[in-house]
Amino acid sequence: MGKKEPQEATQVAKEESDEEEDTPIVKELKKLDEKYCAIEIELEAEIQKLRKKYDEEQAPLLEERRKVLQAEADAKDSTSGTPACPDFWVTALQNSEITECINDEGDEAVLKYLIDITKSHPDPNCPQKGTRIEFHFKENPYFDHKVLSVEIVTDYDVATYKPWQEVECIEIKGCTIDWKKGKNPTVAKKEVKAKKGSKRPPKTTEAPCMSFFRFLFTSYKKDDDLPEGLECIYSEDMDDEDDDMGEMHLSQVGGMVDVLEESILPYAVRYYTGEASPDDDDDSDEESEEESDDDDDEEDSDEESEEAPKPKGGKKAAGKKDGAGGEKQEECKQQ
């Protein structure tokens, strides 16, 4: 082995000095923690076995839900994936935490054709490794696919897993969607004006836009180059490098899949009615407080000058779309 250069040797010595050895007390505490973690891992394994058992018992009920929604007695709606209860799934999704990912202009029209949403685990014996979500569609004018799927892969490894560390999404495996001409909600038409003095008419091009389908079904693997088109989703929030945007995307999609698996799929009817919708009380309180502050500012301003412009009210509450929360949606039609 060759002799280290002075600068390199200094750097190595610095790194070694930075990694201070644990004190005897800390070493003892860590040994206790390792024993605790070993028991915690056993507990989680038993919980997964129990979860699998009850998933199998609940599966027939979800299949029965699908049949009920497909019943066409008194419901001849050919444009709905759930004729017995039109717009069931799109309403449930709109009333959930993922509503901001749905494009009003295009996504909603596509999601009306949803028949069902199902989940599975690529490794049934170790569901922590990843989840697969499938969206089942009836025949529609947007694409020929019967099923659209997305799968997330995590960094879970039973040999190295530490209960005090979060399991992270490291890969998104989305399907490729072959949109029919003029039916793609993930792009928006953009008019490009001709140069000044040119007699050519303006051109119309397509640019990527925010869409449920772009957000959820775009494949991406940690540390890879960011897929083209995702910038439109995070451009307003991110000014950093693609690596940061990629990490954010993995986290966001992983979180959406968790919400779908653990909340929306099992309790879809509660989201449809708005009973399970996110609580906006905090936003309402914040809005009221800001409006109160604005009112005080307006009074002070009026005292100083009657001609001074009044400040605008507080920020708009991040509420749900029309039909969310409050009033119950139109009742499902009877079979």
C-alpha positions in Angstrom: 0.0 0.0 0.0 1.4 3.4 -1.0 2.0 6.1 1.5 -0.8 8.6 2.0 -0.3 12.2 0.8 -0.2 14.7 3.7 -3.5 16.2 2.8 -5.2 12.8 2.5 -3.7 11.6 5.8 -4.9 14.8 7.6 -8.5 14.3 6.2 -8.5 10.6 7.4 -7.3 11.6 10.8 -10.0 14.3 11.0 -12.8 11.8 10.1 -11.5 9.4 12.7 -11.5 12.0 15.4 -15.0 13.1 14.4 -16.3 9.5 15.0 -15.9 9.5 18.8 -16.3 6.2 20.5 -19.4 5.7 22.6 -19.0 6.0 26.3 -19.5 2.8 28.4 -22.9 4.0 29.5 -24.0 4.6 25.9 -22.7 1.1 24.9 -24.7 -0.5 27.6 -27.8 1.4 26.6 -27.4 0.4 23.0 -27.2 -3.3 24.0 -30.5 -2.9 25.8 -31.9 -1.1 22.8 -30.8 -3.9 20.4 -32.6 -6.5 22.6 -35.7 -4.2 22.6 -35.6 -3.9 18.8 -35.3 -7.6 18.4 -38.5 -8.1 20.2 -40.1 -5.3 18.3 -39.2 -7.0 15.0 -40.8 -10.2 16.2 -43.9 -8.3 17.2 -44.2 -6.7 13.7 -43.8 -10.1 12.1 -46.7 -11.5 14.2 -48.8 -8.4 13.4 -48.2 -9.0 9.6 -49.3 -12.6 10.0 -52.5 -11.5 11.7 -53.0 -8.8 9.1 -52.8 -11.4 6.3 -55.3 -13.6 8.1 -57.9 -10.9 8.4 -57.2 -9.5 4.9 -58.3 -12.9 3.6 -61.5 -12.7 5.7 -62.2 -9.1 4.5 -61.5 -9.8 0.8 -65.0 -11.3 0.0 -66.6 -8.2 1.5 -64.6 -5.9 -0.9 -65.6 -8.2 -3.8 -69.2 -7.9 -2.7 -68.8 -4.1 -2.7 -67.6 -4.3 -6.3 -70.7 -6.3 -7.3 -73.1 -3.9 -5.5 -71.5 -0.9 -7.4 -71.8 -2.8 -10.7 -75.5 -3.7 -10.2 -77.4 -1.9 -13.0 -81.0 -2.2 -11.7 -82.5 1.2 -12.2 -79.0 2.5 -13.2 -78.3 2.4 -16.9 -75.5 4.9 -16.8 -73.1 3.7 -19.5 -70.5 6.4 -18.7 -69.9 5.3 -15.2 -67.7 2.5 -13.9 -70.1 2.1 -11.0 -73.5 2.4 -12.5 -75.4 1.7 -9.3 -73.7 4.6 -7.7 -72.2 7.0 -10.4 -69.0 8.7 -9.7 -68.4 6.6 -6.6 -64.6 6.3 -6.9 -63.8 9.7 -8.3 -65.9 11.3 -5.4 -64.1 9.2 -2.8 -60.7 10.2 -4.2 -61.7 13.9 -4.3 -62.8 13.7 -0.7 -59.5 12.3 0.4 -56.0 13.7 1.2 -54.9 13.2 -2.4 -57.5 15.6 -3.9 -54.8 18.2 -4.9 -53.3 15.7 -7.4 -56.5 15.4 -9.4 -56.8 17.7 -12.4 -60.3 19.1 -12.6 -60.2 19.5 -16.4 -59.2 16.0 -17.4 -58.6 13.5 -14.6 -62.1 13.6 -13.3 -63.6 12.6 -16.6 -61.3 9.6 -16.8 -61.8 8.5 -13.2 -65.5 8.3 -13.7 -64.9 5.1 -15.6 -63.2 3.4 -12.5 -64.8 0.1 -11.6 -62.6 -0.7 -8.6 -59.3 -0.2 -6.9 -57.4 -3.1 -5.4 -54.2 -3.7 -3.6 -51.6 -6.6 -3.3 -48.1 -7.1 -2.1 -45.4 -8.4 -4.5 -43.9 -10.4 -1.6 -47.0 -11.7 0.4 -44.7 -12.9 3.2 -43.1 -9.5 3.6 -45.6 -6.7 2.8 -43.1 -4.1 4.1 -41.1 -4.5 0.9 -43.7 -2.9 -1.3 -47.3 -2.5 -2.4 -49.1 -2.7 -5.7 -52.2 -0.7 -6.4 -54.4 -1.6 -9.4 -57.1 0.7 -10.9 -59.7 -1.3 -12.9 -61.5 0.6 -15.7 -64.5 -0.1 -17.9 -64.3 0.5 -21.6 -63.8 4.2 -22.1 -62.7 6.8 -24.8 -59.4 7.6 -23.1 -57.4 4.3 -23.4 -57.8 0.6 -24.1 -56.2 -0.6 -20.8 -58.4 -2.5 -18.5 -56.1 -2.1 -15.5 -53.5 0.7 -14.6 -51.1 -0.2 -11.9 -48.4 1.3 -9.8 -46.0 -0.5 -7.4 -43.7 1.1 -4.8 -40.6 -0.7 -3.6 -39.1 0.2 -0.2 -35.6 -0.2 1.3 -37.0 -2.7 3.9 -34.5 -5.6 4.6 -35.3 -7.8 7.6 -31.6 -8.4 8.1 -30.7 -4.7 8.5 -34.1 -3.2 9.5 -34.0 -0.9 12.5 -37.5 -0.1 14.1 -36.3 3.4 14.9 -35.7 4.2 11.3 -38.4 4.9 8.7 -38.8 2.6 5.8 -38.4 4.7 2.6 -39.8 4.3 -0.9 -36.8 3.8 -3.3 -38.6 3.0 -6.5 -41.9 3.6 -8.3 -42.9 1.1 -11.0 -45.7 2.8 -12.9 -47.4 1.5 -16.0 -47.2 3.1 -19.4 -50.5 4.6 -20.5 -51.3 4.7 -24.2 -53.6 7.6 -24.4 -55.9 8.0 -27.4 -55.4 11.0 -29.6 -56.6 14.2 -27.9 -57.5 12.4 -24.7 -54.4 12.8 -22.6 -55.1 14.8 -19.4 -51.4 14.9 -18.5 -50.7 17.5 -21.1 -52.1 21.0 -21.7 -52.3 22.9 -24.9 -50.0 25.9 -25.1 -50.0 28.6 -27.7 -46.6 29.7 -28.9 -46.7 33.1 -30.5 -44.7 33.8 -33.6 -41.8 36.2 -33.5 -42.6 39.9 -33.8 -43.1 40.8 -37.4 -43.7 37.3 -38.5 -46.7 36.5 -40.6 -46.9 33.0 -39.4 -49.9 32.1 -37.2 -49.2 31.1 -33.6 -48.5 27.4 -33.0 -50.2 25.2 -30.5 -48.0 22.7 -28.7 -48.6 20.4 -25.7 -46.8 20.8 -22.4 -46.8 18.5 -19.4 -49.2 19.5 -16.7 -50.2 18.4 -13.2 -52.3 15.2 -13.4 -53.2 12.3 -11.1 -52.0 10.0 -13.9 -48.7 11.8 -14.4 -48.0 12.0 -10.7 -48.8 8.4 -9.7 -47.9 6.3 -12.8 -44.5 7.9 -13.7 -41.8 5.3 -13.0 -38.7 6.5 -11.1 -35.9 4.9 -9.2 -33.9 6.6 -6.5 -30.7 8.3 -7.7 -31.8 8.1 -11.4 -32.3 11.2 -13.5 -35.7 12.7 -12.9 -38.2 11.6 -15.6 -39.1 14.3 -18.1 -42.4 16.0 -17.2 -42.3 15.8 -13.4 -40.9 19.3 -13.1 -44.4 20.7 -13.7 -45.6 19.1 -10.5 -42.9 20.5 -8.2 -41.7 23.6 -10.1 -43.5 26.0 -7.7 -42.2 24.3 -4.6 -38.6 23.3 -5.5 -35.7 25.4 -6.6 -33.0 22.8 -5.7 -31.4 20.0 -7.7 -33.2 17.1 -9.4 -32.0 14.8 -6.6 -34.1 16.7 -4.0 -37.1 16.7 -6.3 -36.7 13.0 -6.9 -36.6 12.3 -3.2 -39.7 14.4 -2.7 -41.5 12.5 -5.5 -40.6 9.1 -4.0 -41.9 10.3 -0.6 -45.1 11.8 -2.0 -46.0 8.8 -4.1 -45.1 6.4 -1.3 -47.4 8.4 1.0 -50.2 8.4 -1.6 -50.0 4.6 -1.9 -50.2 4.3 1.9 -53.3 6.4 2.0 -54.9 4.4 -0.8 -54.0 1.1 0.8 -54.8 1.9 4.5 -57.7 4.4 4.2 -59.4 4.9 0.9 -59.7 1.3 -0.3 -61.1 -0.2 2.9 -63.3 2.7 3.8 -64.3 4.0 0.3 -67.9 4.6 1.1 -67.0 6.8 4.1 -64.9 8.9 1.8 -67.7 9.0 -0.8 -70.1 10.4 1.8 -67.4 12.7 3.2 -67.5 11.1 6.7 -63.8 10.2 6.5 -62.7 13.4 4.7 -59.7 15.3 6.3 -60.8 17.7 9.0 -60.5 21.3 7.9 -61.2 22.8 11.3 -57.6 23.8 11.7 -57.6 25.6 8.4 -60.9 27.3 9.2 -59.5 28.5 12.6 -56.4 29.8 10.8 -58.5 31.6 8.3 -60.7 33.1 10.9 -57.7 34.3 12.9 -56.1 35.8 9.8 -59.4 37.5 8.8 -59.6 38.9 12.4 -56.1 40.3 12.1 -57.0 41.7 8.7 -60.1 43.4 10.2 -57.9 45.0 12.9 -55.5 46.2 10.2 -58.4 47.7 8.2 -59.7 49.6 11.2 -56.2 51.0 11.9 -55.8 51.9 8.3 -59.2 53.7 8.2 -58.2 55.8 11.1 -55.0 56.9 9.4 -56.5 57.5 6.0 -60.0 56.9 4.6 -58.5 56.7 1.1 -56.0 53.9 2.0 -56.9 50.6 0.2 -58.2 47.9 2.5 -56.1 44.7 2.8 -57.5 41.6 1.4 -58.9 38.8 3.6 -56.9 35.9 4.9 -55.7 33.1 2.7 -58.3 30.7 1.2 -58.7 27.6 3.3 -57.3 24.5 1.7 -60.7 22.9 1.7 -62.0 19.9 -0.3 -63.6 20.1 -3.7 -67.3 20.6 -4.2 -69.2 17.8 -2.6 -66.5 17.0 0.0 -67.2 16.9 3.7 -70.4 18.6 4.7 -73.4 17.5 2.6 -73.7 13.8 1.7 -73.5 12.9 -1.9 -76.5 11.7 -3.9 -77.5 8.4 -2.5 -76.5 5.2 -4.4 -79.4 4.0 -6.5 -81.2 1.0 -5.2 -80.7 -2.3 -6.9 
